[in-house]
């Protein structure tokens, strides 16, 4: 809205200062500040609303005492995160940008699935009895298939020679460029990454800080790959228009910092599946449209480790072998089981996520 209005009014001399809307850096800063102010302002009111309507975290048996103590804390805080990010984008982004629209839709769709799941848990009064896994996967698969169709269509924002290119970190040239191989990878990548934050979101503040790291780094990649000079200098493919994703990422960083104010230990509100799935969805789409799917293995290594430990324990250990492989899963519960305090677990995993984010940034030059 402000971007469009500024683009129109700057043609008139009294409003020439509005040419600032042409600068991604200015709009990124404005988007971050807008999101953090909105989050800090609306979250206390939303927490009171959640309390009044009984929209609180439902008890779930994880075998960890500190986890069971959290029943009764307001959940669905992800509504605030998602709403403030999208509101900031509506104000400061170029809404005709194809990259941006795909990421915003991914965030909104996955957040909607999470909202349905949180609502189902509230009705069932149990953290284990939300929407069935098959229903969630069906809805997520629908979006993943739609994203593949969009990228393969004439409306794809990607350059024609980059649509099915698959890159790996530290290598300049694509590993392959085949739609028959690439699009199935994208489909499963969206499903895996879209659910990885939800698996990680188990301790106060644990998921939001690594999410800020991931979105912040992807925003840097968006800015550089959307700039012809920087992309050529760094030997990356030039993706015209991808710079707009820097504004989206900045909005998320602002909203994430604002949410951490209330989500840090002891948490006043949880993001719930609404926020965790929304964040996972936008991470997945961002990685895909920036051609950084394999970079996520490094950048989002914490989420990868959490998801792998959970799936190995559940699918291979309990269902196939009939026994546990780890003492507890996912990873943060394993650390708690070994006697580490919750705050120590969270801060150590934040540090690990920060190191991974710096490593991902290093791949810009180490190629």
Secondary structure, 3 states (H helix, E strand, C coil): CHHHHHHHHCCCHHHHHHHHHHCHHHHHHHHHHHHHHHHHHHHHHHHHHHHHCCCECCCCCCCCHHHHCCCCCECCCHHHHHHHHHHHHHHHCCCCCHHHHHHHHHHHHHHHHHHHHHHHHHHHCCCCCCCCHHHHHHHHHHHHHHHHHHHHCCCCCCCHHHCCEECCCCCCCCCEECHHHHHHHHHHHHHHHHHHHHHHCCCCCHHHHHHHHHHHHHHHHHHHHCCHHHHHHCCCCCCCCCCHHHHHHHHHHHHHHHHHHHHCCCCCECCHHHHHHHHHHHHHHHHHHCCCCCHHHHHCHHHHHHHHHHHHHHHHHHHHHCCCCCCCCCHHHHHHHCCCCHHHHHHHHHHHHHHHHHHHHHCCCCC
